[in-house]
Amino acid sequence: MNKQNVIPNSSSEKFFVALFLIATVFIILIIKPFLTTIIFTLLIAIYFYPIYDKLVSFLKGKKGIASFITASLILLLIIIPIIIFFIIAIDQAVSFTMKIMLQINNGTISIEDYVSQINNLLSRIPFVDYQISTKIVVNKILENSQSIIQTGTDILVFGSQTAVRVFEQIAVFLFLLYGIFPMLKPLHEKIIKLSPLPHEVDEMILHRLYDMGKAVFLGIVIVGLVQASIGGLGFIIAGIPAVAFWMLLLIIFSIIPILGVGFILVPAIVFTFFQGHVLQSIILFISLLIAINIDNYLRPLLVGKQTSINPVLLIIALLGGLKFFGLIGVFIGPMVLVFMLTLVEAYEKHYVIKEK
């Protein structure tokens, strides 16, 4: 019997669904360790697809060469500098933390004096009846310092389990990056073909997801990097050591809603002021003001009106994404939100029976 002529029945459909679900479960288990890397690579490929598309036209349809050139440009101009910066930042973090621990143990840095000054400030605030314990502060500093040193050393020392995991993720990223560009258009067409939804709904969902991804990249990542760069420049001008380490912290916190670069700069301003370095604290304060205000000008310029989502919902999506997926959740959270909102809109337009 020719299987192509078999008419699907209830049993065959159930069996097919069962096989499909089993295969899906195994695929998820296989890619789960690299899921964040896969999502990150897919986002990078989507953002740089226009470059690949132009290269394909320029090279008269040679997709393999165009993909290789595009991926190589991303690697040389973005990924390698990020890796070098990250290694320098981790090295500075380990050295800086070891220096602080040594000074605390030797009594060069007096935690008691700083705690006393903070407690004096707290006592002057109305309705605040709280004092910081020196012992708790010292224990927390030493505990976190040991964690930073251990983690940083594991990353920097090739052959450790942490380093092996990092290099595994980098290897997966590179393999995907060099092969993903020719797959994007067929993937888009396959989604449209297999989807039982109306063509208009499919295109609306994909278009909204693309717009949200672009808005998050420009409005959060790029603006965050600019803010972190301004804060880092303040550290350089103020002559504060371990600039790459502080820059890394600024970059991380700059893309986190509510916290921002102020989470690092404000304590630095207070610390340098209590140290008697008034000029340093003024420089850092100026960099903080510039970094905060640049958000009001740069974000509307880059993002424009690509998204019209309620800011409160967007912040919740960002925070939820960060909680469940880590830093990559900055992208995943808003995209899940816009996916849900688009489905609601599509349901209202195409599936709700309107009253006459």
HUBEL-V783139 format. One record per helix or strand of 2 or more residues. SS is the DSSP state (~ for helix, > for strand). FROM is the first residue (numbers start at 0). LEN is the number of residues. If there is no record, write none. Layout:
SS;FROM;LEN + SS;FROM;LEN
This chain:
~;2;3 + ~;9;49 + ~;62;44 + ~;110;14 + ~;133;23 + ~;160;34 + ~;198;40 + ~;242;12 + ~;261;13 + ~;277;26 + ~;310;40
